[in-house]
């Protein structure tokens, strides 16, 4: 579950969900896509797929203790690490953290992850159910909200997300109308048909960031200025 939980992400991370959702009746959720599409050839057990499918906060609670462990670990890890990364490049600083977060979790990644881990262990061994102490769960929610406000949703981040969305949609439109350019059996699909669109989404969603950008240059004639920065 831990190894596969994010394998459904398209290029650009979470922005790929906004980019690709309009093309699919069911929408594009990286957790569901990872379990039901990317990993479908591996014939994994139902419990493993459930943990991958439901690791996100927006999904149902995982059905197994193993799935719960990964779900909590994911929340704790990306919250602390994303904040540390943002500090490293000067977007935020430890002094900006809300007082509640500092009091309960500390200012450094080591302190924060340590308290999360020990909190999960304490609750799990005491109650027999995987969970977080209420005070730390409240601090985690406050920490995550801070990251959204100051890191993920800042003007520069939204501008980059918009570039990712433009890039991925342009690629899907290009390959859906030219299914012969798709790998495999794409030549047998009708241009613009539902199977062609789904095949194009599957192909684009499986690209790395660099390959998506290079494909835009090679297939669409895009210049570097149109691409998301840093790739």
N, C-alpha and C positions, 0 to 999 in steps of 0.2 A: 504493500500500500504506500509506504513512504517513498519507495523508488519510483512508483508510477503516478503519484497523485497529481503532478502538474504536466504530464506528458501531452495533455490535450491542448495546451496553450498554443496559439498561433503566433506568428511574428509580432513583436511589440507587446507581448504579455496580455494584460487584461484589455487593452484597447482593441485587440483582435476580436473580442466578444461583441463589442459595439459594431465593428466593421462587418463581421460575417453573419450576425443574427438575421438581418433582413432577407438573406438568401434562403433561409431554411424555415419551414413551417414551424418547427419546434424551437427555433432559435439556436444560438450557438453558445453553450455553456462549456467552458473548458473542462470542467470536472466530468460532466456527462459524456462529452465528446471523447475524452481520454479513455473512459471505461468502455464505452459502447462502440467506438470506431477505431481509435488508434490501437488499443490492446485486444480487440476482438480476435485477431488471428492466434493469440497465445493460449486460448482455452483456459483462462484462469477461473478459479472457483468463485461461486457467487458471493462469498463473504469478502474476498479480496476486491472484486469489482464494486461491491457496495461501499467499501471503505474509500475507494478512489472516487466513485460517483458522488459521495456525500461528505467529502472532506471540507467543503467550503461552508462559511457561515450562512450563506443564503440557501443551502440545501437541507434536506431532512437530516436528523441526527443519525450517525452511522449505527448499524445494527449490532456491531461487535465491539468488545473492549479494545481490540487492536485498532479498529477504525477510529474510535474515540481518542486513543493515544495520538494517532497521527493528526487528527483534526486539531487537537489542543496544541500539539507540538508545532504545527504549521502556523497557527495564529501567533503563538509566542515568538517563534523564530523570525517570521517576516516583520513583525512589529518592531522588535528590537534591532534587527539587522538593517531594515530600511531606514530607521532613525539614525543609526550609526553611519550608514552610507551618506545620508543627507548632511550630517555634521561634517563628514570628511570633505565634501565639496563646497561647504559654506552656505548651504541653503538654510540650515537651522543650527542651533547650538544647544548644549546641555542646559544652559541657563534659562532656556525658553520653555522647558518642560513644565507642565502644570504641577502645582505643589503636591497634589494628591499622588501623582505618579512618582515624584521624587521621594516622598515620605514612605511609600509602600514598596517601591521597586528600586530606588536609587537612580543615579544618573548614568552609569556606565552599562554597556552591554553585558559585561560579566555579572554585575550585580543583578540586573534585570532578569536575565535568563536563569541565574542561580535561584532566585526567589520563585520564579515560575515553576521550575523543575521540582524544587523541594515542596512547593505547595501542592502540585499534582500528586507527588508521591505520598504526602501526608494524608490527603483526602482519600486517595485510592486505597491505601493500606488500612485506614481507619474505618471507612464505610463499605469497602468492597466495590465501589462504583468509581469509574474514572471521572474526575472532576477537579475543579479549581476552588480554593477557599473564596468565600464571597467577597472579602476585602480585596484580594488579588484579582478576581474576575472584574470587579468594578474598576480597578486601576488599569487593567488591560484594555477595557472598553474606552476609558479616558485617553489612554496612550494611543490607541488606534484612531480615535476621533481627532486627536492632535495631528497625527501623521496625515490624515485625509485633508485637514484644513490647511496645514502648512507645507506639505510636501506633494501629495498626489494631486490636489485640486488647485495648486497655484497656477498662475497664468502661463508660465513657461511649460509646465507639465501638460496642461490642456492643449497648448499649441502643438506640442510634439505628438500627443495622442491624435489630434486632428490630422496630422501628416501621416501617421500610421494608418488611420482609417481610409484616407484618400488612396494611399498606396495599395492596401489590400483589396479595396473595392475595384480599383482600376485593373488589378491583376485578375480578379475573379471574372470581371466583365470581359476581359481580353480572352481568357482561356475558355470561358463558357461559350463565347461566340466562335471560337476556333478550337473545338475539341480535338482536332487532329494534332494540335500542339501539346496535348496532354500525354503523359507517359501511359503505357499499357494499351487498353482498348478504346481510347478516346475517339479514334477515327470513326468508330461505328455509332457515335452518338449524334443526334440532331443538334445543330448549332442553336444555342439558346434554350434548348429543351430542359425540363426539370432534371433529368439524369445528367445532362451536361453541366448544369449549374452546380449540382451536388458534387459531381466529380471535380469541378474547378475549385469549389470550396475545400474539398478534401486535399487536393494538391497544394493549394496556397496555405492552408492551415498547417501543413506538414513542413513548410519551409522554415529554415533558420532566418534570423534577422538579416544576415549578410546576403543569403541567397535571394531573399525577397527583394532586397534593394538592387542586387545585381540583375535580377530578372526584370525589374522595372527599367533599368538602363538598357538591357539587351532587347527586351520584347516591346517596350513602349517608347523607347527613345528618350526617357527622362534624363534630365541633368542632375548633378549632385545637389543643387540648390533645392530641388523638390523633395529630396529624401529626408527622413527623420535625422536629426543631428546625432553625431556620435557613432554612426554605423558605417 
